[in-house]
Amino acid sequence: MSRPCAPSTPVATISHAAASTTPLRAAFRELGASDWPELLATATRWLDACPVDIDFHLLRSIALGELGRPAEAMQHAHWYHALVASVLDSGDGRTPATAWVVIYVAEEYALLRALGMREQRQTLVDGHIDAIEVESEGRTQTLYFDPATHFERLERGTRR
């Protein structure tokens, strides 16, 4: 069945690197089992807590589409594409100076999944830039992410 916002790679490919967070693991398990009602419930709960999560907008869109709710599915497909575009528009990811800006570290991996890339290795450069070596279509390259906003938010939280 056609999915309104499927990534350019098969859905099975995106689950290989599912972040270590329990809700995302559960959601990918539900996706693999085609348990659309449970996937919708998991995605809804997570988006209530984190309304800008790239992965969960995609997953909610897929579940809604499979449940015959195309208008709602398209709404989340638009969110998914807009969130991916917001990161891609923040830089080109090719150097530390032009790193993609993310608001939390898991967003780095969500973007890699959206781009159909597989993480090989992650290192820290220039004190706070994440350099992630990825493989895609048999090619290896390094992409750079700036999660400074995430760490600034954490630091502000510890000062309270």
Contact map, one row per residue, 1 for C-alpha under 8 A:
1110000000000000000000000000000000000000000000000000000000000000010000000000000000000000000000000000000000000000000000000000000000000000000000000000000000000000
1111000000000000000000000000000000000000000000000000000000000000000000000000000000000000000000000000000000000000000000000000000000000000000000000000000000000000
1111110000000000000000000000000000000000000000000000000000000100110000000000000000000000000000000000000000000000000000000000000000000000000000000000000000000000
0111110000000000000000000000000000000000000000000000000000001100100001001100100000000000000000000000000000000000000000000000000000000000000000000000000000000000
0011111000000000000000000000000000000000000000000000000001001100000000000100100100000000000000000000000000000000000000000000000000000000000000000000000000000000
0011111111100000000000000000000000000000000000000000000001000100000000000000000000000000000000000000000000000000000000000000000000000000000000000000000000000000
0000111111100000000000000000000000000000000000000000000000000000000000000000000000000000000000000000000000000000011100000000000000000000000000000000000000000000
0000011111000000000000000000000000000000000000000000000000000000000000000000000000000000000000000000000000000000011100000000000000000000000000000000000000000000
0000011111101100000000000000000000000000000000000000000000000000000000000000000000000000000000000000000000000000001100000000000000000000000000000000000000000000
0000011111111100000000000000000000000000000000000000000000000000000000000000000000000000000000000000000000000000000000000000000000000000000000000000000000000000
0000011011111110000000000000000000000000000000000000000000000000000000000000000000000000000000000000000000000000000000000000000000000000000000000000000000000000
0000000001111111000000000000000100000000000000000000000000000000000000000000000000000000000000000000000000000000000000000000000000000000000000000000000000000000
0000000011111111000000000000000000000000000000000000000000000000000000000000000000000000000000000000000000000000100100000000000000000000000000000000000000000000
0000000011111111110000000000000000000000000000000000000000000000000000000000000000000000000000000000000000000000110100000000000000000000000000000000000000000000
0000000000111111110000000001000000000000000000000000000000000000000000000000000000000000000000000000000000000000000000000000000000000000000000000000000000000000
0000000000011111110000000000000000000000000000000000000000000000000000000000000000000000000000000000000000000000000000000000000000000000000000000000000000000000
0000000000000111111000000000000000000000000000000000000000000000000000000000000000000000000000000000000000001000100001100000000000000000000000000000000000000000
0000000000000111111100011001000000000000000000000000000000000000000000000000000000000000000000000000000000000000000000000000000000000000000000000000000000000000
0000000000000000111110011000000000000000000000000000000000000000000000000000000000000000000000000000000001001000000000000000000000000000000000000000000000000000
0000000000000000011111011000000000000000000000000000000000000000000000000000000000000000000000000000000000000000000000000000000000000000000000000000000000000000
0000000000000000001111111000000000000000000000000000000000000000000000000000000000000000000000000000000000000000000000000000000000000000000000000000000000000000
0000000000000000000111111100000000000000000000000000000000000000000000000000000000000000000000000000000000000000000000000000000000000000000000000000000000000000
0000000000000000000011111110000000000000010001000000000000000000000000000000000000000000000000000000000000000000000000000000000000000000000000000000000000000000
0000000000000000011111111111000000000000000000000000000100000000000000000000000000000000000000000000000000000000000000000000000000000000000000000000000000000000
0000000000000000011111111111100000000000000000000000000000000000000000000000000000000000000000000000000000000000000000000000000000000000000000000000000000000000
0000000000000000000001111111110000000000010000000000000000000000000000000000000000000000000000000000000000000000000000000000000000000000000000000000000000000000
0000000000000000000000111111111000000010011000000000000000100000000000000000000000000000000000000000000000000000000000000000000000000000000000000000000000000000
0000000000000010010000011111111100000000000000000000000000000000000000000000000000000000000000000000000000000000000000000000000000000000000000000000000000000000
0000000000000000000000001111111110000000000000000000000000000000000000000000000000000000000000000000000000000000000000000000000000000000000000000000000000000000
0000000000000000000000000111111111110110000000000000000000000000000000000000000000000000000000000000000000000000000000000000000000000000000000000000000000000000
0000000000000000000000000011111111110010000000000000000000100000000000000000000000000000000000000000000000000000000000000000000000000000000000000000000000000000
0000000000010000000000000001111111100000000000000000000000000000000000000000000000000000000000000000000000000000000000000000000000000000000000000000000000000000
0000000000000000000000000000111111100000000000000000000000000000000000000000000000000000000000000000000000000000000000000000000000000000000000000000000000000000
0000000000000000000000000000011111110000000000000000000000000000000000000000000000000000000000000000000000000000000000000000000000000000000000000000000000000000
0000000000000000000000000000011111111110000000000000000000000000000000000000000000000000000000000000000000000000000000000000000000000000000000000000000000000000
0000000000000000000000000000011001111111000000000000000000000011011000000000000000000000000000000000000000000000000000000000000000000000000000000000000000000000
0000000000000000000000000000000000111111100000000000000000000010001000000000000000000000000000000000000000000000000000000000000000000000000000000000000000000000
0000000000000000000000000000010000111111110000000000000000000000000000000000000000000000000000000000000000000000000000000000000000000000000000000000000000000000
0000000000000000000000000010011000111111111000000000000000110010000000000000000000000000000000000000000000000000000000000000000000000000000000000000000000000000
0000000000000000000000000000000000011111111100000000000000110011000000000000000000000000000000000000000000000000000000000000000000000000000000000000000000000000
0000000000000000000000000000000000001111111110000000000000000000000000000000000000000000000000000000000000000000000000000000000000000000000000000000000000000000
0000000000000000000000100110000000000111111111000000000000000000000000000000000000000000000000000000000000000000000000000000000000000000000000000000000000000000
0000000000000000000000000010000000000011111111100000000110110000000000000000000000000000000000000000000000000000000000000000000000000000000000000000000000000000
0000000000000000000000000000000000000001111111110000000000010000000000000000000000000000000000000000000000000000000000000000000000000000000000000000000000000000
0000000000000000000000000000000000000000111111111000000000000000000000000000000000000000000000000000000000000000000000000000000000000000000000000000000000000000
0000000000000000000000100000000000000000011111111110000100000000000000000000000000000000000000000000000000000000000000000000000000000000000000000000000000000000
0000000000000000000000000000000000000000001111111111100110000000000000000000000000000000000000000000000000000000000000000000000000000000000000000000000000000000
0000000000000000000000000000000000000000000111111110000000000000000000000000000000000000000000000000000000000000000000000000000000000000000000000000000000000000
0000000000000000000000000000000000000000000011111110000000000000000000000000000000000000000000000000000000000000000000000000000000000000000000000000000000000000
0000000000000000000000000000000000000000000001111111100000000000000000000000000000000000000000000000000000000000000000000000000000000000000000000000000000000000
0000000000000000000000000000000000000000000001111111100000000000000000000000000000000000000000000000000000000000000000000000000000000000000000000000000000000000
0000000000000000000000000000000000000000000000100111110010000000000000000000000000100000000000000000000000000000000000000000000000000000000000000000000000000000
0000000000000000000000000000000000000000000000100111111110000000000000000000000000000000000000000000000000100000000000000000000000000000000000000000000000000000
0000000000000000000000000000000000000000000000000001111111000000000000000000001100110000000000000000000000100110000000000000000000000000000000000000000000000000
0000000000000000000000000000000000000000000000000000111111100000000000000000000100000000000000000000000000000100000000000000000000000000000000000000000000000000
0000000000000000000000010000000000000000001001100000111111110000000000000000000000000000000000000000000000000000000000000000000000000000000000000000000000000000
0000000000000000000000000000000000000000001000100001111111111000000000000001101100000000000000000000000000000000000000000000000000000000000000000000000000000000
0000110000000000000000000000000000000000000000000000011111111100000000000001100100000000000000000000000000000000000000000000000000000000000000000000000000000000
0000000000000000000000000010001000000011001000000000001111111110000000000000000000000000000000000000000000000000000000000000000000000000000000000000000000000000
0000000000000000000000000000000000000011001100000000000111111111000000001001000000000000000000000000000000000000000000000000000000000000000000000000000000000000
0001100000000000000000000000000000000000000000000000000011111111100000011111100000000000000000000000000000000000000000000000000000000000000000000000000000000000
0011110000000000000000000000000000000000000000000000000001111111110000001000000000000000000000000000000000000000000000000000000000000000000000000000000000000000
0000000000000000000000000000000000011011000000000000000000111111111000001000000000000000000000000000000000000000000000000000000000000000000000000000000000000000
0000000000000000000000000000000000010001000000000000000000011111111111011000000000000000000000000000000000000000000000000000000000000000000000000000000000000000
0011000000000000000000000000000000000000000000000000000000001111111111011000000000000000000000000000000000000000000000000000000000000000000000000000000000000000
1010000000000000000000000000000000010000000000000000000000000111111110000000000000000000000000000000000000000000000000000000000000000000000000000000000000000000
0000000000000000000000000000000000011000000000000000000000000011111110000000000000000000000000000000000000000000000000000000000000000000000000000000000000000000
0000000000000000000000000000000000000000000000000000000000000001111111000000000000000000000000000000000000000000000000000000000000000000000000000000000000000000
0000000000000000000000000000000000000000000000000000000000000001111111111000000000000000000000000000000000000000000000000000000000000000000000000000000000000000
0001000000000000000000000000000000000000000000000000000000000001100111111100000000000000000000000000000000000000000000000000000000000000000000000000000000000000
0000000000000000000000000000000000000000000000000000000000000000000011111110000000000000000000000000000000000000000000000000000000000000000000000000000000000000
0000000000000000000000000000000000000000000000000000000000001001100011111111000000000000000000000000000000000000000000000000000000000000000000000000000000000000
0001000000000000000000000000000000000000000000000000000000011111100011111111100000000000000000000000000000000000000000000000000000000000000000000000000000000000
0001100000000000000000000000000000000000000000000000000000001000000001111111110000000000000000000000000000000000000000000000000000000000000000000000000000000000
0000000000000000000000000000000000000000000000000000000000001000000000111111111000000000000000000000000000000000000000000000000000000000000000000000000000000000
0000000000000000000000000000000000000000000000000000000011011000000000011111111100000000000000000000000000000000000000000000000000000000000000000000000000000000
0001100000000000000000000000000000000000000000000000000011001000000000001111111110000000000000000000000000000000000000000000000000000000000000000000000000000000
0000000000000000000000000000000000000000000000000000000000000000000000000111111111000000000000000000000000000000000000000000000000000000000000000000000000000000
0000000000000000000000000000000000000000000000000000010010000000000000000011111111100000000000000000000000000000000000000000000000000000000000000000000000000000
0000100000000000000000000000000000000000000000000000011011000000000000000001111111110000000000000000000000000000000000000000000000000000000000000000000000000000
0000000000000000000000000000000000000000000000000000000000000000000000000000111111111000000000000000000000000000000000000000000000000000000000000000000000000000
0000000000000000000000000000000000000000000000000000000000000000000000000000011111111100000000000000000000000000000000000000000000000000000000000000000000000000
0000000000000000000000000000000000000000000000000001010000000000000000000000001111111110000000000000000000000000000000000000000000000000000000000000000000000000
0000000000000000000000000000000000000000000000000000010000000000000000000000000111111111000000000000000000000010010000000000000000000000000000000000000000000000
0000000000000000000000000000000000000000000000000000000000000000000000000000000011111111100000000000000000000000000000000000000000000000000000000000000000000000
0000000000000000000000000000000000000000000000000000000000000000000000000000000001111111110000000000000000000000000000000000000000000000000000000000000000000000
0000000000000000000000000000000000000000000000000000000000000000000000000000000000111111111000000001110000000010000000000000000000000000000000000000000000000000
0000000000000000000000000000000000000000000000000000000000000000000000000000000000011111111110000001000000000000000000000000000000000000000000000000000000000000
0000000000000000000000000000000000000000000000000000000000000000000000000000000000001111111100000001000000000000000000000000000000000000000000000000000000000000
0000000000000000000000000000000000000000000000000000000000000000000000000000000000000111111100000011100000000000000000000000000000000000000000000000000000000000
0000000000000000000000000000000000000000000000000000000000000000000000000000000000000011111110000111100000000000000000000000000000000000000000000000000000000000
0000000000000000000000000000000000000000000000000000000000000000000000000000000000000001111111100111000000000000000000000000000000000000000000000000000000000000
0000000000000000000000000000000000000000000000000000000000000000000000000000000000000001001111110111000000000000000000000000000000000000000000111000000000000000
0000000000000000000000000000000000000000000000000000000000000000000000000000000000000000000111110110000000000000000000000000000000000000000001110000000000000000
0000000000000000000000000000000000000000000000000000000000000000000000000000000000000000000111111110000000000000000000000000000000000000000000110000000000000000
0000000000000000000000000000000000000000000000000000000000000000000000000000000000000000000011111110000000000000000000000000110010100000000000011100000000000000
0000000000000000000000000000000000000000000000000000000000000000000000000000000000000000000000111110000000000000000000000000000000000000000000000000000000000000
0000000000000000000000000000000000000000000000000000000000000000000000000000000000000000001111111111000000000000000000000000000000000000000000010000000000000000
0000000000000000000000000000000000000000000000000000000000000000000000000000000000000000011111111111100000000000000000000000000010000000000000111100000000000000
0000000000000000000000000000000000000000000000000000000000000000000000000000000000000011111110000111110000000000000000000000000000000000000000011100000000000000
0000000000000000000000000000000000000000000000000000000000000000000000000000000000000010011000000011111000000000000000000000000000000000000000001111000000000000
0000000000000000000000000000000000000000000000000000000000000000000000000000000000000010000000000001111110110000000000000000000000000000000000001111110000000000
0000000000000000000000000000000000000000000000000000000000000000000000000000000000000000000000000000111110100000000000000000000000000000000000000011110000000000
0000000000000000000000000000000000000000000000000000000000000000000000000000000000000000000000000000011111110000000000000000000000000000000000000010110000000000
0000000000000000000000000000000000000000000000000000000000000000000000000000000000000000000000000000011111111000000000000000000000000000000000000010010000000000
0000000000000000001000000000000000000000000000000000000000000000000000000000000000000000000000000000000111111100000000000000000000000000000000000000000000000000
0000000000000000000000000000000000000000000000000000110000000000000000000000000000000000000000000000011111111110000000000000000000000000000000000000000000000000
0000000000000000000000000000000000000000000000000000000000000000000000000000000000000000000000000000010111111111000000000000000000000000000000001000000000000000
0000000000000000101000000000000000000000000000000000000000000000000000000000000000000000000000000000000011111111100000000000000000000000000000000000000000000000
0000000000000000000000000000000000000000000000000000011000000000000000000000000000000000000000000000000001111111110000000000000000000000000000000000000000000000
0000000000000000000000000000000000000000000000000000010000000000000000000000000000010010000000000000000000111111111000000000000000000000000000000000000000000000
0000000000000000000000000000000000000000000000000000000000000000000000000000000000000000000000000000000000011111111111100000000000000000000000000000000000000000
0000000000001100100000000000000000000000000000000000000000000000000000000000000000000000000000000000000000001111111111000000000000000000000000000000000000000000
0000001100000100000000000000000000000000000000000000000000000000000000000000000000010000000000000000000000000111111110000000000000000000000000000000000000000000
0000001110000000000000000000000000000000000000000000000000000000000000000000000000000000000000000000000000000011111110000000000000000000000000000000000000000000
0000001110001100000000000000000000000000000000000000000000000000000000000000000000000000000000000000000000000001111111000000000000000001000000000000000000000000
0000000000000000000000000000000000000000000000000000000000000000000000000000000000000000000000000000000000000001111111100000000000000111000000000000000000000000
0000000000000000100000000000000000000000000000000000000000000000000000000000000000000000000000000000000000000001100111110000000000000111000000000000000000000000
0000000000000000100000000000000000000000000000000000000000000000000000000000000000000000000000000000000000000001000011111100000000011110000000000000000000000000
0000000000000000000000000000000000000000000000000000000000000000000000000000000000000000000000000000000000000000000001111100000000011110000000000000000000000000
0000000000000000000000000000000000000000000000000000000000000000000000000000000000000000000000000000000000000000000000111110000000011100000000000000000000000000
0000000000000000000000000000000000000000000000000000000000000000000000000000000000000000000000000000000000000000000000111111000001111000000000000000000000000000
0000000000000000000000000000000000000000000000000000000000000000000000000000000000000000000000000000000000000000000000001111100001110000000000000000000000000000
0000000000000000000000000000000000000000000000000000000000000000000000000000000000000000000000000000000000000000000000000111111111100000000000000000000000000000
0000000000000000000000000000000000000000000000000000000000000000000000000000000000000000000000010000000000000000000000000011111111100000000000000000000000000000
0000000000000000000000000000000000000000000000000000000000000000000000000000000000000000000000010000000000000000000000000001111110000000000000000000000000000000
0000000000000000000000000000000000000000000000000000000000000000000000000000000000000000000000000000000000000000000000000001111110000000000000000000000000000000
0000000000000000000000000000000000000000000000000000000000000000000000000000000000000000000000000000000000000000000000000001111111000000000000000111000000000000
0000000000000000000000000000000000000000000000000000000000000000000000000000000000000000000000010010000000000000000000000001111111100000000000011111000000000000
0000000000000000000000000000000000000000000000000000000000000000000000000000000000000000000000000000000000000000000000000111100111110000000000011110000000000000
0000000000000000000000000000000000000000000000000000000000000000000000000000000000000000000000010000000000000000000000000111100011111000000001111000000000000000
0000000000000000000000000000000000000000000000000000000000000000000000000000000000000000000000000000000000000000000000111110000001111100000001111000000000000000
0000000000000000000000000000000000000000000000000000000000000000000000000000000000000000000000000000000000000000000000111100000000111110000111100000000000000000
0000000000000000000000000000000000000000000000000000000000000000000000000000000000000000000000000000000000000000000011111000000000011111000111100000000000000000
0000000000000000000000000000000000000000000000000000000000000000000000000000000000000000000000000000000000000000000011110000000000001111111110000000000000000000
0000000000000000000000000000000000000000000000000000000000000000000000000000000000000000000000000000000000000000000111000000000000000111111100000000000000000000
0000000000000000000000000000000000000000000000000000000000000000000000000000000000000000000000000000000000000000000000000000000000000011111000000000000000000000
0000000000000000000000000000000000000000000000000000000000000000000000000000000000000000000000000000000000000000000000000000000000000011111100000000000000000000
0000000000000000000000000000000000000000000000000000000000000000000000000000000000000000000000000000000000000000000000000000000000000011111110000000000000000000
0000000000000000000000000000000000000000000000000000000000000000000000000000000000000000000000000000000000000000000000000000000000001111011111000000000000000000
0000000000000000000000000000000000000000000000000000000000000000000000000000000000000000000000000000000000000000000000000000000000001110001111100000000000000000
0000000000000000000000000000000000000000000000000000000000000000000000000000000000000000000001000000000000000000000000000000000000111100000111110000000000000000
0000000000000000000000000000000000000000000000000000000000000000000000000000000000000000000011100010000000000000000000000000000000111100000011111000000000000000
0000000000000000000000000000000000000000000000000000000000000000000000000000000000000000000011110111000000000000000000000000000011110000000001111100000000000000
0000000000000000000000000000000000000000000000000000000000000000000000000000000000000000000010010011110000010000000000000000000011110000000000111110000000000000
0000000000000000000000000000000000000000000000000000000000000000000000000000000000000000000000010011110000000000000000000000000111000000000000011111100000000000
0000000000000000000000000000000000000000000000000000000000000000000000000000000000000000000000000000111110000000000000000000000111000000000000001111111000000000
0000000000000000000000000000000000000000000000000000000000000000000000000000000000000000000000000000111000000000000000000000000110000000000000000111111100000000
0000000000000000000000000000000000000000000000000000000000000000000000000000000000000000000000000000011100000000000000000000000000000000000000000111111110000000
0000000000000000000000000000000000000000000000000000000000000000000000000000000000000000000000000000011110000000000000000000000000000000000000000011111111000000
0000000000000000000000000000000000000000000000000000000000000000000000000000000000000000000000000000000000000000000000000000000000000000000000000011111111100000
0000000000000000000000000000000000000000000000000000000000000000000000000000000000000000000000000000000000000000000000000000000000000000000000000001111111110000
0000000000000000000000000000000000000000000000000000000000000000000000000000000000000000000000000000000000000000000000000000000000000000000000000000111111111000
0000000000000000000000000000000000000000000000000000000000000000000000000000000000000000000000000000000000000000000000000000000000000000000000000000011111111100
0000000000000000000000000000000000000000000000000000000000000000000000000000000000000000000000000000000000000000000000000000000000000000000000000000001111111110
0000000000000000000000000000000000000000000000000000000000000000000000000000000000000000000000000000000000000000000000000000000000000000000000000000000111111111
0000000000000000000000000000000000000000000000000000000000000000000000000000000000000000000000000000000000000000000000000000000000000000000000000000000011111111
0000000000000000000000000000000000000000000000000000000000000000000000000000000000000000000000000000000000000000000000000000000000000000000000000000000001111111
0000000000000000000000000000000000000000000000000000000000000000000000000000000000000000000000000000000000000000000000000000000000000000000000000000000000111111
0000000000000000000000000000000000000000000000000000000000000000000000000000000000000000000000000000000000000000000000000000000000000000000000000000000000011111
